[in-house]
Amino acid sequence: MHNLSGMARRNLWLADAMLLVVAIIWGSSYAVAKQALWFYPVLGFLAIRFGLTFILLLPQLRGEGLRAIRPGLPLGLVMLCIFLCETWGVMLTTASNAAFLISLCVVFTPFVEWAMLRQRPSNLLFGACGLSLVGVWLLTGGMAISLNLGDGLMLAAALFRAVLVCLTRRLTANLDVPPLALTAVQSGVVASGCLVLGLSLPGGLPALPQSPAFWAATLYLVGFATLFALYVQNLALGRTSATRVSLLMGSEPLFGALIAGLWLGERLGMQGWIGGLLIMIATLGTLWLSRSDSPAPRSSTVDGALPAGTDRQTVG
């Protein structure tokens, strides 16, 4: 009995450690994506990235995986909107701001649920929303607020992510959809949409980039920020609770800001750090207040999309 308890404890610590590694990877994804966009336009970058993801996950679309096609198509269209806003947002704002602002999807989700599913948030969640707004105000300039287009796109992406979470719950509620199969369908929709949009522009897309830095960044995002993160996430959910997973992943925006500072030389002033920490407190508080919710269906979407009950995806 003692051995079983010790083994369970070790498994829990291992799951926690792996989740923190994923949080660091997701935090780095903003800086990595920003670097990749130095070499290739947004639509082409997304088409390549999600095209590779789709090819790697294509074997999942057989047997039970075919159930993912019906919900995956509309969810993929929403995800296309998310990544268009997110990736252009990362290009137009700092990676630090992007990391903090996208985490607001957790705060937005209860309000989208209210609109879509008629589930009114608690009064404490309204308080968390107010705290997050103060955080955004400080992060983007305070009295001299300067919400640029990139910041606005990141906020739009966070709202779309909240919509995606609620829509995933609705469309997969009575289905046993394999997470990797759902990720495959959504990746295919995003890649196809970006390719069509890119080719329809005057002049189309430029030739594929030759820079090793671009391909290293893209492969890192596909291999680590998507496939490895999704595997760890689902493995951890088998050993711990969805709430514990979410709370551990709440450190991701902080890692994003730290890595952006070390890698890209971005610097947040004291006011920006206070704003970012307020957003993190609001996000973690929202997850804590939601800890008693009944588990949602175990469906995932690409790039750190936690199952519907845990509300997390990232740019990469």
C-alpha positions as CSV (number, residue, x, y, z in Angstrom):
1,M,0.0,0.0,0.0
2,H,2.9,2.3,1.0
3,N,4.6,1.5,-2.4
4,L,1.4,2.3,-4.3
5,S,1.1,5.6,-2.5
6,G,4.7,6.4,-3.2
7,M,4.3,5.5,-6.9
8,A,1.2,7.6,-7.2
9,R,3.1,10.5,-5.6
10,R,6.0,10.1,-8.1
11,N,3.6,10.0,-11.0
12,L,2.0,13.2,-9.8
13,W,5.3,15.0,-9.5
14,L,6.4,13.7,-12.9
15,A,3.1,14.9,-14.5
16,D,3.6,18.3,-12.8
17,A,7.2,18.6,-14.1
18,M,6.2,17.7,-17.6
19,L,3.4,20.2,-17.5
20,L,5.9,22.9,-16.4
21,V,8.1,22.0,-19.4
22,V,5.1,22.4,-21.7
23,A,4.4,25.8,-20.1
24,I,7.9,26.9,-20.9
25,I,7.6,25.6,-24.5
26,W,4.3,27.5,-24.9
27,G,5.9,30.6,-23.4
28,S,8.7,30.4,-25.9
29,S,6.3,29.9,-28.8
30,Y,5.5,33.6,-29.1
31,A,9.2,34.6,-29.5
32,V,9.7,31.6,-31.9
33,A,6.7,32.6,-34.0
34,K,7.8,36.2,-34.1
35,Q,11.2,35.1,-35.4
36,A,9.7,32.8,-38.1
37,L,7.6,35.8,-39.3
38,W,10.9,37.7,-40.1
39,F,11.3,35.3,-43.0
40,Y,7.8,34.6,-44.4
41,P,4.4,36.2,-44.4
42,V,1.7,35.2,-41.9
43,L,-0.5,33.2,-44.3
44,G,2.4,31.2,-45.8
45,F,3.8,30.5,-42.3
46,L,0.5,29.2,-41.0
47,A,-0.1,27.1,-44.1
48,I,3.3,25.4,-43.8
49,R,3.0,25.0,-40.0
50,F,-0.5,23.5,-40.0
51,G,0.0,21.6,-43.2
52,L,2.9,19.7,-41.6
53,T,0.8,19.1,-38.5
54,F,-2.0,17.7,-40.6
55,I,0.4,15.4,-42.5
56,L,1.9,14.0,-39.3
57,L,-1.6,13.4,-37.8
58,L,-3.3,12.1,-40.9
59,P,-3.0,8.5,-39.8
60,Q,-5.3,9.4,-36.9
61,L,-8.2,9.9,-39.2
62,R,-9.3,6.3,-39.5
63,G,-11.6,4.1,-37.4
64,E,-12.9,6.0,-34.4
65,G,-10.9,9.0,-35.7
66,L,-13.4,9.6,-38.4
67,R,-15.8,10.9,-35.8
68,A,-13.7,14.0,-35.6
69,I,-14.5,15.2,-39.1
70,R,-18.0,16.5,-38.4
71,P,-17.2,18.7,-35.4
72,G,-13.7,19.4,-36.6
73,L,-14.7,21.3,-39.7
74,P,-16.6,24.1,-38.0
75,L,-14.2,24.1,-35.1
76,G,-11.3,24.4,-37.6
77,L,-12.9,27.5,-39.1
78,V,-13.0,29.1,-35.7
79,M,-9.4,28.1,-35.1
80,L,-8.5,29.7,-38.5
81,C,-9.9,33.0,-37.2
82,I,-7.9,32.5,-33.9
83,F,-4.6,31.9,-35.6
84,L,-5.0,34.7,-38.1
85,C,-5.6,37.2,-35.3
86,E,-3.0,35.6,-33.1
87,T,-0.2,35.4,-35.6
88,W,-0.7,38.9,-37.0
89,G,-1.1,40.1,-33.4
90,V,2.3,38.6,-32.5
91,M,3.9,40.3,-35.5
92,L,2.4,43.7,-34.6
93,T,2.9,43.7,-30.8
94,T,5.6,42.5,-28.4
95,A,5.8,38.8,-27.6
96,S,5.4,39.7,-23.9
97,N,2.1,41.5,-24.5
98,A,0.9,38.6,-26.7
99,A,1.6,36.1,-24.0
100,F,-0.3,37.9,-21.3
101,L,-3.2,39.1,-23.5
102,I,-4.0,35.7,-25.0
103,S,-4.4,34.2,-21.5
104,L,-7.5,36.4,-21.1
105,C,-9.4,33.6,-23.0
106,V,-9.8,31.9,-19.6
107,V,-11.5,35.0,-18.2
108,F,-13.7,35.5,-21.3
109,T,-14.9,31.9,-21.4
110,P,-17.5,32.2,-18.6
111,F,-19.1,35.2,-20.3
112,V,-19.1,33.4,-23.7
113,E,-20.8,30.5,-21.9
114,W,-23.3,32.9,-20.6
115,A,-24.1,34.1,-24.1
116,M,-24.1,30.7,-25.8
117,L,-25.2,28.3,-23.1
118,R,-27.2,30.6,-20.8
119,Q,-24.9,29.8,-17.8
120,R,-24.5,33.0,-15.8
121,P,-21.0,33.5,-14.3
122,S,-20.7,34.0,-10.5
123,N,-20.2,37.5,-9.1
124,L,-16.6,36.6,-8.2
125,L,-15.9,36.0,-11.9
126,F,-17.2,39.5,-12.7
127,G,-14.5,40.6,-10.2
128,A,-11.9,38.6,-12.0
129,C,-12.9,40.2,-15.3
130,G,-12.6,43.7,-13.7
131,L,-9.1,42.8,-12.4
132,S,-8.0,41.5,-15.8
133,L,-9.2,44.8,-17.4
134,V,-7.1,46.8,-15.0
135,G,-4.2,44.5,-15.9
136,V,-4.7,45.1,-19.7
137,W,-4.9,48.9,-19.0
138,L,-1.5,48.8,-17.2
139,L,0.1,46.4,-19.7
140,T,-0.8,48.6,-22.6
141,G,0.2,52.0,-21.2
142,G,-2.0,52.9,-18.2
143,M,-2.8,56.7,-18.2
144,A,-1.0,56.9,-21.6
145,I,-2.8,53.8,-22.9
146,S,-1.6,52.8,-26.4
147,L,-3.6,49.7,-27.4
148,N,-2.1,49.1,-30.9
149,L,-3.5,46.9,-33.6
150,G,-1.4,43.9,-32.5
151,D,-2.8,44.1,-28.9
152,G,-6.3,44.4,-30.3
153,L,-5.8,41.3,-32.5
154,M,-4.5,39.4,-29.5
155,L,-7.7,40.4,-27.5
156,A,-9.8,39.3,-30.5
157,A,-7.9,35.9,-30.6
158,A,-8.5,35.5,-26.9
159,L,-12.3,36.0,-27.4
160,F,-12.3,33.6,-30.4
161,R,-10.5,31.0,-28.1
162,A,-13.3,31.4,-25.6
163,V,-15.8,30.8,-28.4
164,L,-13.9,27.7,-29.5
165,V,-13.9,26.2,-26.0
166,C,-17.7,26.6,-25.6
167,L,-18.3,25.4,-29.2
168,T,-16.1,22.4,-28.6
169,R,-18.2,21.5,-25.5
170,R,-21.3,21.8,-27.5
171,L,-20.2,19.9,-30.6
172,T,-18.4,17.0,-28.8
173,A,-20.7,16.7,-25.8
174,N,-22.0,13.3,-26.7
175,L,-19.1,12.1,-28.9
176,D,-16.0,10.2,-27.9
177,V,-13.7,12.1,-30.3
178,P,-10.0,11.2,-30.2
179,P,-8.0,14.4,-29.5
180,L,-5.3,13.8,-32.1
181,A,-8.0,13.1,-34.8
182,L,-9.7,16.4,-33.9
183,T,-6.4,18.2,-34.0
184,A,-5.7,16.7,-37.4
185,V,-9.0,17.9,-38.9
186,Q,-8.6,21.4,-37.4
187,S,-5.0,21.6,-38.7
188,G,-6.2,20.6,-42.2
189,V,-8.8,23.4,-42.1
190,V,-6.4,26.0,-40.9
191,A,-3.7,25.0,-43.5
192,S,-6.2,24.9,-46.4
193,G,-7.8,28.2,-45.4
194,C,-4.4,30.0,-45.2
195,L,-3.2,28.5,-48.4
196,V,-6.4,29.6,-50.3
197,L,-6.2,33.1,-48.8
198,G,-2.5,33.4,-49.5
199,L,-2.8,32.3,-53.1
200,S,-5.8,34.6,-53.7
201,L,-3.7,37.7,-52.8
202,P,-2.1,39.7,-55.7
203,G,1.2,38.0,-56.4
204,G,0.3,35.0,-54.3
205,L,2.8,33.7,-51.8
206,P,6.5,34.0,-52.2
207,A,8.8,31.1,-52.8
208,L,9.4,28.9,-49.8
209,P,12.0,30.4,-47.5
210,Q,15.5,29.0,-47.6
211,S,16.5,30.2,-44.1
212,P,17.4,27.3,-41.7
213,A,16.2,29.6,-38.9
214,F,12.7,29.6,-40.4
215,W,12.4,25.9,-40.7
216,A,13.9,25.3,-37.3
217,A,11.3,27.6,-35.8
218,T,8.5,26.0,-37.7
219,L,9.5,22.4,-36.9
220,Y,10.0,23.4,-33.2
221,L,6.4,24.7,-33.1
222,V,5.0,21.6,-34.8
223,G,7.0,19.1,-32.9
224,F,7.1,20.6,-29.4
225,A,4.4,23.3,-29.1
226,T,1.8,21.1,-30.7
227,L,2.5,17.3,-30.8
228,F,4.7,17.0,-27.7
229,A,2.5,19.4,-25.7
230,L,-0.7,17.6,-26.7
231,Y,0.8,14.2,-25.7
232,V,2.0,15.5,-22.3
233,Q,-1.3,17.2,-21.7
234,N,-3.4,14.1,-22.2
235,L,-0.9,12.0,-20.3
236,A,-1.0,14.4,-17.3
237,L,-4.8,14.4,-17.4
238,G,-4.7,10.7,-16.7
239,R,-2.7,11.3,-13.6
240,T,-4.1,14.5,-12.1
241,S,-7.1,16.7,-12.3
242,A,-8.0,19.1,-15.1
243,T,-7.9,22.0,-12.5
244,R,-4.4,21.1,-11.4
245,V,-3.3,21.0,-15.1
246,S,-4.8,24.4,-15.8
247,L,-3.3,26.0,-12.7
248,L,0.2,24.7,-13.6
249,M,-0.2,25.9,-17.2
250,G,-1.2,29.4,-15.9
251,S,2.5,30.1,-15.5
252,E,2.9,30.1,-19.3
253,P,2.4,33.9,-19.8
254,L,5.1,34.6,-17.3
255,F,7.5,32.3,-19.1
256,G,6.5,34.0,-22.4
257,A,7.5,37.4,-21.1
258,L,10.7,36.2,-19.6
259,I,11.8,34.3,-22.8
260,A,10.8,37.3,-24.9
261,G,13.1,39.5,-22.8
262,L,16.0,37.0,-22.9
263,W,15.6,36.1,-26.6
264,L,14.3,39.2,-28.3
265,G,15.5,41.8,-25.9
266,E,12.0,43.0,-25.1
267,R,11.6,44.8,-21.8
268,L,8.5,45.4,-19.8
269,G,8.5,48.3,-17.3
270,M,7.3,48.0,-13.8
271,Q,3.8,49.0,-14.8
272,G,3.8,46.4,-17.5
273,W,4.9,43.6,-15.1
274,I,2.2,44.7,-12.6
275,G,-0.4,44.6,-15.4
276,G,0.7,41.2,-16.6
277,L,0.7,39.8,-13.1
278,L,-2.9,41.1,-12.5
279,I,-3.9,39.3,-15.7
280,M,-2.3,36.1,-14.4
281,I,-4.0,36.5,-11.0
282,A,-7.4,37.0,-12.8
283,T,-6.8,34.0,-15.0
284,L,-5.7,31.6,-12.2
285,G,-8.6,32.9,-10.0
286,T,-11.0,32.1,-12.8
287,L,-9.7,28.6,-13.1
288,W,-9.8,28.2,-9.3
289,L,-13.4,29.4,-9.1
290,S,-14.3,26.9,-11.9
291,R,-12.6,24.0,-10.1
292,S,-15.9,22.4,-9.1
293,D,-17.3,22.3,-12.6
294,S,-18.1,18.8,-13.9
295,P,-15.5,17.5,-16.3
296,A,-16.1,18.3,-19.9
297,P,-15.6,15.8,-22.8
298,R,-12.0,15.0,-23.4
299,S,-11.5,16.8,-26.7
300,S,-8.5,18.8,-27.6
301,T,-7.5,21.3,-30.3
302,V,-4.1,22.2,-31.6
303,D,-1.3,23.9,-29.8
304,G,-1.9,23.5,-26.2
305,A,-5.6,23.2,-26.4
306,L,-6.5,21.7,-23.1
307,P,-9.7,19.7,-23.0
308,A,-12.8,21.9,-23.1
309,G,-12.9,22.2,-19.3
310,T,-9.4,23.7,-19.0
311,D,-9.5,26.5,-21.5
312,R,-6.1,26.8,-22.9
313,Q,-4.5,27.2,-26.3
314,T,-1.5,29.1,-27.6
315,V,-0.1,30.8,-30.6
316,G,3.2,29.2,-31.4
